[in-house]
Amino acid sequence: MTLWWIGDVLLLVVVLPVVVYLLKGVLDAASGIVPSVRRIAAAAQAGSKDLDAVPLLLTTQAHAKQTVEVVAGYGGSLDVIIDDAEEE
Amino acid sequence: MPAAGVVLIIAVLLIVLALVYYLVSTIFALRQITSGLDEAIASVVEIIEKSGPVADVVKDINANLDAGVDLLEGLLVKKAGLVDSMGLVEGLYPGAAAEGLRNFPDSQTVRPPRISEVYTKGTLTLARLGREAPIAAASPNGPVLRNIEGGSLDARSLYPENRQTRPEKLPKSPVIGTGAPVQYPPSEQRGGTTPDQAEIREKGQWAETAAEGIVPAELGGSDAPREMLAEDRQLGSSVLGGTTGSDEPATESGIDARAGDEADATSDGGPEPPNGAEPDLKDAAAAPRQVDADDRS
């Protein structure tokens, strides 16, 4: 009978607090990850939104090509109408 | 049932309840984590998809811009020369010449001429473009706006004489000094024209002095023999200069000396006041200067 009482005391004084402590630690860790994951998701959404202007690079590409073509034409004209520098 | 058994059952129940509470809470937290990660992963996938073609597009843009830079640098150096190019770059963007041109490594060692100190940025730019720059407006052929040939010539006039093209229709300036084709002894001429006999008769005997020179050669004038001159050899150099030796006026119309014969200082000269304007008498009542008062006394 005494052994039964000893087992009861061990369960209530040792096993139960240890189980509660360990489970609470797991829950705290899981709860701490949640806000971090939410911030990561928000940052990823913002980054994705920032890249919405990427298709404009195609316009920039076309404009750069046209500009260089105009510069080439203008430079070619200058090459014709302006004499070269004299050799020193 | 013994009391110990009841207590045992209660203890086990408490443990089970604790397990259920914390495990269920953990499950909810993990589900939230899973949901957040799903959102993050979806956004990251969007980022990857959107940024995929960026590298190729940017590479193509850079290739085009590189071609433009190569073209402009090559054209500038070809037309202005490397040294003057660096001077132009330094004039337009102070400090940029130190970095040099990308395709011309020697440009970093070139000492850029100080072009911007002679011509302003605007003048340089306009002259380069040949568009109504002040230096181009003074062209004998008129303004060079849209005059391609004139614009080119006026742009070249920015450079020293050995790079200019002289206007073909203008007479060349007379050569004077020791390099003149006709040399006149200094005693024969001291500025102005050499007085002839009629001028000597009109002006008097003193004019003969001018005809002989201020210091005749026999008294050690400038055209005296070298042994009679002082040790200062520089007096015989080109710094003395000389006159043209010609009575031909320097300008087409010359100077009309008769213009001043009938001039009246009280009526001629000065600005013409508008009709009905009051004379400016603000200084009329001023006291005479002490020097003038002393002279009167």
HADDOCK unambig.tbl for C-alpha pairs under 7 A between the chains (distance, minus, plus):
assign (segid A and resid 4 and name CA) (segid B and resid 4 and name CA) 5.89 0.50 0.50
assign (segid A and resid 5 and name CA) (segid B and resid 4 and name CA) 5.63 0.50 0.50
assign (segid A and resid 8 and name CA) (segid B and resid 7 and name CA) 6.35 0.50 0.50
assign (segid A and resid 8 and name CA) (segid B and resid 8 and name CA) 5.18 0.50 0.50
assign (segid A and resid 8 and name CA) (segid B and resid 11 and name CA) 6.98 0.50 0.50
assign (segid A and resid 11 and name CA) (segid B and resid 11 and name CA) 6.23 0.50 0.50
assign (segid A and resid 12 and name CA) (segid B and resid 11 and name CA) 5.79 0.50 0.50
assign (segid A and resid 16 and name CA) (segid B and resid 15 and name CA) 5.58 0.50 0.50
assign (segid A and resid 20 and name CA) (segid B and resid 18 and name CA) 6.22 0.50 0.50
assign (segid A and resid 23 and name CA) (segid B and resid 22 and name CA) 5.65 0.50 0.50
assign (segid A and resid 24 and name CA) (segid B and resid 22 and name CA) 6.37 0.50 0.50
assign (segid A and resid 26 and name CA) (segid B and resid 26 and name CA) 6.99 0.50 0.50
assign (segid A and resid 27 and name CA) (segid B and resid 22 and name CA) 6.40 0.50 0.50
assign (segid A and resid 27 and name CA) (segid B and resid 25 and name CA) 6.52 0.50 0.50
assign (segid A and resid 27 and name CA) (segid B and resid 26 and name CA) 4.86 0.50 0.50
assign (segid A and resid 30 and name CA) (segid B and resid 26 and name CA) 6.27 0.50 0.50
assign (segid A and resid 30 and name CA) (segid B and resid 29 and name CA) 5.61 0.50 0.50
assign (segid A and resid 30 and name CA) (segid B and resid 30 and name CA) 6.24 0.50 0.50
assign (segid A and resid 31 and name CA) (segid B and resid 29 and name CA) 5.50 0.50 0.50
assign (segid A and resid 33 and name CA) (segid B and resid 33 and name CA) 6.84 0.50 0.50
assign (segid A and resid 34 and name CA) (segid B and resid 29 and name CA) 6.71 0.50 0.50
assign (segid A and resid 34 and name CA) (segid B and resid 32 and name CA) 6.28 0.50 0.50
assign (segid A and resid 34 and name CA) (segid B and resid 33 and name CA) 5.18 0.50 0.50
assign (segid A and resid 37 and name CA) (segid B and resid 33 and name CA) 6.19 0.50 0.50
assign (segid A and resid 37 and name CA) (segid B and resid 36 and name CA) 5.39 0.50 0.50
assign (segid A and resid 37 and name CA) (segid B and resid 37 and name CA) 6.16 0.50 0.50
assign (segid A and resid 38 and name CA) (segid B and resid 36 and name CA) 5.36 0.50 0.50
assign (segid A and resid 40 and name CA) (segid B and resid 40 and name CA) 6.15 0.50 0.50
assign (segid A and resid 41 and name CA) (segid B and resid 36 and name CA) 6.00 0.50 0.50
assign (segid A and resid 41 and name CA) (segid B and resid 37 and name CA) 6.70 0.50 0.50
assign (segid A and resid 41 and name CA) (segid B and resid 39 and name CA) 5.52 0.50 0.50
assign (segid A and resid 41 and name CA) (segid B and resid 40 and name CA) 3.87 0.50 0.50
assign (segid A and resid 44 and name CA) (segid B and resid 40 and name CA) 5.65 0.50 0.50
assign (segid A and resid 44 and name CA) (segid B and resid 43 and name CA) 5.08 0.50 0.50
assign (segid A and resid 44 and name CA) (segid B and resid 44 and name CA) 5.77 0.50 0.50
assign (segid A and resid 45 and name CA) (segid B and resid 43 and name CA) 5.09 0.50 0.50
assign (segid A and resid 47 and name CA) (segid B and resid 47 and name CA) 6.82 0.50 0.50
assign (segid A and resid 48 and name CA) (segid B and resid 43 and name CA) 5.94 0.50 0.50
assign (segid A and resid 48 and name CA) (segid B and resid 46 and name CA) 5.91 0.50 0.50
assign (segid A and resid 48 and name CA) (segid B and resid 47 and name CA) 4.90 0.50 0.50
assign (segid A and resid 51 and name CA) (segid B and resid 47 and name CA) 6.88 0.50 0.50
assign (segid A and resid 51 and name CA) (segid B and resid 50 and name CA) 6.33 0.50 0.50
assign (segid A and resid 54 and name CA) (segid B and resid 50 and name CA) 6.82 0.50 0.50
assign (segid A and resid 57 and name CA) (segid B and resid 57 and name CA) 6.82 0.50 0.50
assign (segid A and resid 58 and name CA) (segid B and resid 57 and name CA) 6.82 0.50 0.50
assign (segid A and resid 61 and name CA) (segid B and resid 57 and name CA) 6.61 0.50 0.50
assign (segid A and resid 61 and name CA) (segid B and resid 61 and name CA) 5.33 0.50 0.50
assign (segid A and resid 64 and name CA) (segid B and resid 61 and name CA) 6.29 0.50 0.50
assign (segid A and resid 64 and name CA) (segid B and resid 64 and name CA) 6.62 0.50 0.50
assign (segid A and resid 65 and name CA) (segid B and resid 64 and name CA) 5.97 0.50 0.50
assign (segid A and resid 68 and name CA) (segid B and resid 64 and name CA) 6.50 0.50 0.50
assign (segid A and resid 68 and name CA) (segid B and resid 65 and name CA) 6.91 0.50 0.50
assign (segid A and resid 68 and name CA) (segid B and resid 68 and name CA) 5.40 0.50 0.50
assign (segid A and resid 71 and name CA) (segid B and resid 68 and name CA) 6.94 0.50 0.50
assign (segid A and resid 72 and name CA) (segid B and resid 71 and name CA) 6.98 0.50 0.50
assign (segid A and resid 75 and name CA) (segid B and resid 75 and name CA) 6.87 0.50 0.50
assign (segid A and resid 81 and name CA) (segid B and resid 148 and name CA) 6.61 0.50 0.50
assign (segid A and resid 82 and name CA) (segid B and resid 79 and name CA) 6.98 0.50 0.50
assign (segid A and resid 82 and name CA) (segid B and resid 152 and name CA) 5.59 0.50 0.50
assign (segid A and resid 83 and name CA) (segid B and resid 79 and name CA) 6.37 0.50 0.50
assign (segid A and resid 84 and name CA) (segid B and resid 78 and name CA) 5.71 0.50 0.50
assign (segid A and resid 84 and name CA) (segid B and resid 79 and name CA) 4.28 0.50 0.50
assign (segid A and resid 84 and name CA) (segid B and resid 80 and name CA) 6.95 0.50 0.50
assign (segid A and resid 85 and name CA) (segid B and resid 78 and name CA) 6.09 0.50 0.50
assign (segid A and resid 85 and name CA) (segid B and resid 79 and name CA) 4.74 0.50 0.50
assign (segid A and resid 85 and name CA) (segid B and resid 80 and name CA) 5.02 0.50 0.50
assign (segid A and resid 85 and name CA) (segid B and resid 81 and name CA) 5.26 0.50 0.50
